[in-house]
Structure formats: C-alpha cells, structure tokens
Amino acid sequence: MYTATVRRKKRYYAECWEELHMGVTKKFQIILDSRLCKGCGICAAFCPKGVFTRDDDGKPVISDDMVCIGCKMCELRCPDFAIRVTGGI
C-alpha cells in the first residue's frame, strides 16, 4: 500500500510540473489553520512561489494564492499539520 501511494504522489507531481511548463494554469486553494500553526515559518521558506508572508507576530499569512503551483511543499513540510492544499488534478 505504501509503494502505491508513493507512485501515485510521484505521478501527481510529474503531471503538475508537466502542465505548469506547458502553460496550463490551475487554481489551488490553500487552507491555513491558525489554531494549529505555531509560526515556525517553514511554509514560507519552502514555498517556491512566495505564496506566504509573515505578519507582525511572525505567523505566516497567505499573501498571493493565485501563484500557487500546487507542489504541496508547504503542506508536506509543516510540522503542525496546519496547512492543506486542495484543487488541481
């Protein structure tokens, strides 16, 4: 079961990158649960498109979700499970 999940994720990421380079745009929704977030900033550091900025308290804020490519680096790296990326394929 684990290998099937890994294969499915690899195929998903390959399709995302292929469509991105072909000029197909997708809309992704980023859900940030502020109750779970501790403000470590890992999501902002790993986001390749700079979707997150930090507020005065140092907590991440979604500043431009239109540029999200759906790579889910923020979701995968968040130690608090405070981020979910939905949409796309």
C-alpha positions, 0 to 999 in steps of 0.5 A: 500500500505504501509503494502505491501511494508513493507512485501515485504522489510521484505521478501527481507531481510529474503531471503538475510540473508537466502542465505548469511548463506547458502553460496550463494554469490551475487554481489551488486553494490553500487552507491555513489553520491558525489554531494549529500553526505555531509560526515556525515559518517553514511554509514560507521558506519552502514555498517556491512561489512566495505564496506566504508572508509573515505578519507582525507576530511572525505567523505566516499569512497567505499573501498571493494564492493565485501563484500557487503551483500546487507542489504541496511543499508547504503542506508536506513540510509543516510540522503542525499539520496546519496547512492543506492544499486542495484543487488541481488534478 
